[in-house]
């Protein structure tokens, strides 16, 4: 592992332990060249996933994009950061275990929407406003009206 401070290729692992949900390994590292200490996380990747966009464009799946979008939706909401991380881990595990290597972006968006609907209604509406591309206030009203009549969401 390269030192992020001085670029030295030879760093040492001082401590390793699993994260709370056992989805990653946390490693404390030391750089003998500059003396810096830093932490890395290793995650298991079952298979290489490719996201297929609506335009047909393909790009490698990026867990951090899912995490960022959920954090934006959940900003200033009473949901713990660890809980968000566990939920994202769950979504990634579901995608990896689906058996498919190419995942439509709409499927990922739907999974995030379903998760947010159970986690926090305000975050769900925030995410839906971007995901469903609301253009007018009437779009919001229709969506929120549907929420009121559908107890499942």
C-alpha positions as CSV (number, residue, x, y, z in Angstrom):
1,X,0.0,0.0,0.0
2,X,1.4,3.4,-1.0
3,X,1.7,6.0,1.7
4,X,-0.8,8.9,0.9
5,X,1.6,11.4,2.4
6,X,5.0,10.7,0.8
7,X,4.2,8.1,-1.8
8,X,6.5,5.4,-0.4
9,X,5.5,2.0,-1.6
10,X,6.6,0.1,1.5
11,X,4.1,0.7,4.4
12,X,3.6,-1.6,7.4
13,X,0.3,-2.9,8.9
14,X,0.3,-2.2,12.6
15,X,-3.3,-3.4,13.4
16,X,-6.1,-5.3,11.6
17,X,-9.6,-5.9,12.7
18,X,-13.0,-6.4,11.0
19,X,-15.6,-3.6,10.9
20,X,-18.7,-3.9,13.1
21,X,-20.8,-5.5,10.4
22,X,-17.9,-7.7,9.2
23,X,-18.2,-6.3,5.7
24,X,-14.6,-5.0,5.6
25,X,-11.2,-5.2,7.3
26,X,-9.9,-2.0,8.9
27,X,-6.1,-1.8,8.8
28,X,-3.9,0.8,10.7
29,X,-0.8,1.4,8.7
30,X,2.6,3.1,9.3
31,X,5.0,4.5,6.8
32,X,8.6,4.0,7.9
33,X,9.8,6.6,5.4
34,X,7.8,9.7,6.7
35,X,6.4,8.3,10.0
36,X,2.8,8.9,9.0
37,X,-0.1,6.7,10.2
38,X,-3.2,6.1,8.2
39,X,-6.2,3.7,8.0
40,X,-7.3,1.6,5.0
41,X,-10.4,-0.5,4.5
42,X,-10.5,-3.7,2.5
43,X,-13.9,-4.9,1.2
44,X,-14.7,-8.2,-0.5
45,X,-15.7,-7.9,-4.1
46,X,-17.6,-11.0,-5.3
47,X,-17.6,-9.9,-9.0
48,X,-16.9,-7.0,-11.2
49,X,-20.1,-5.1,-11.8
50,X,-20.8,-2.9,-14.8
51,X,-23.6,-0.2,-14.7
52,X,-25.6,0.2,-17.9
53,X,-26.9,3.7,-18.1
54,X,-30.2,4.7,-19.8
55,X,-28.2,5.9,-22.8
56,X,-26.6,2.5,-23.2
57,X,-23.2,3.7,-21.8
58,X,-21.4,1.3,-19.6
59,X,-19.2,2.2,-16.6
60,X,-17.7,0.2,-13.7
61,X,-20.0,0.1,-10.6
62,X,-18.9,2.6,-7.9
63,X,-20.1,1.9,-4.4
64,X,-19.1,5.4,-3.4
65,X,-21.7,6.9,-5.9
66,X,-24.5,5.0,-4.1
67,X,-23.2,6.1,-0.7
68,X,-22.9,9.7,-1.8
69,X,-26.5,9.8,-3.2
70,X,-27.9,8.3,0.0
71,X,-25.9,10.7,2.1
72,X,-27.3,13.7,0.1
73,X,-30.8,12.4,0.5
74,X,-30.3,11.8,4.2
75,X,-28.5,15.0,4.9
76,X,-29.7,16.6,8.2
77,X,-32.0,13.6,8.9
78,X,-31.8,11.5,12.1
79,X,-30.0,8.5,10.5
80,X,-26.7,7.4,11.8
81,X,-23.7,7.3,9.3
82,X,-23.0,3.7,10.2
83,X,-26.6,2.7,9.4
84,X,-26.2,4.3,5.9
85,X,-23.0,2.4,5.4
86,X,-24.7,-0.9,6.4
87,X,-27.6,-0.2,4.0
88,X,-25.2,0.5,1.1
89,X,-23.3,-2.7,1.9
90,X,-26.6,-4.6,1.8
91,X,-27.4,-3.1,-1.6
92,X,-24.0,-4.0,-3.0
93,X,-24.2,-7.6,-1.6
94,X,-27.6,-7.9,-3.3
95,X,-26.2,-6.7,-6.6
96,X,-23.1,-8.9,-6.4
97,X,-25.1,-12.0,-5.5
98,X,-27.7,-11.5,-8.3
99,X,-25.5,-13.4,-10.7
100,X,-25.5,-10.6,-13.2
101,X,-22.4,-8.6,-14.1
102,X,-24.3,-5.9,-16.0
103,X,-26.8,-4.0,-13.8
104,X,-29.2,-1.3,-15.3
105,X,-28.8,2.0,-13.5
106,X,-32.6,2.0,-13.0
107,X,-32.4,-1.2,-10.9
108,X,-29.8,0.5,-8.6
109,X,-32.0,3.6,-8.4
110,X,-35.0,1.5,-7.5
111,X,-33.1,-0.4,-4.8
112,X,-32.0,2.9,-3.3
113,X,-35.6,4.2,-3.4
114,X,-37.0,1.1,-1.8
115,X,-34.4,1.3,1.0
116,X,-35.0,5.0,1.6
117,X,-38.7,4.5,1.7
118,X,-38.2,2.2,4.7
119,X,-35.4,4.3,6.3
120,X,-36.7,7.9,6.1
121,X,-39.8,9.3,4.3
122,X,-38.2,12.8,3.8
123,X,-35.0,11.3,2.3
124,X,-37.2,9.1,0.1
125,X,-39.0,12.2,-1.3
126,X,-35.7,14.0,-1.8
127,X,-34.2,11.1,-3.7
128,X,-37.4,10.6,-5.7
129,X,-37.4,14.2,-6.8
130,X,-34.1,13.7,-8.6
131,X,-34.5,10.0,-9.6
132,X,-38.0,10.6,-11.1
133,X,-36.9,13.9,-12.5
134,X,-39.7,16.1,-11.0
135,X,-40.0,19.3,-13.1
136,X,-43.0,21.0,-11.5
137,X,-44.6,21.4,-8.2
138,X,-47.5,19.3,-9.5
139,X,-45.1,16.4,-9.8
140,X,-44.3,16.7,-6.1
141,X,-47.9,16.9,-5.2
142,X,-48.8,13.8,-7.2
143,X,-45.9,11.8,-5.7
144,X,-46.7,12.9,-2.1
145,X,-50.4,12.2,-2.7
146,X,-49.5,8.7,-3.8
147,X,-47.5,8.3,-0.5
148,X,-50.6,9.2,1.5
149,X,-52.8,6.6,-0.1
150,X,-50.2,3.8,-0.3
151,X,-49.4,2.5,3.2
152,X,-46.7,0.2,1.8
153,X,-44.4,3.1,1.1
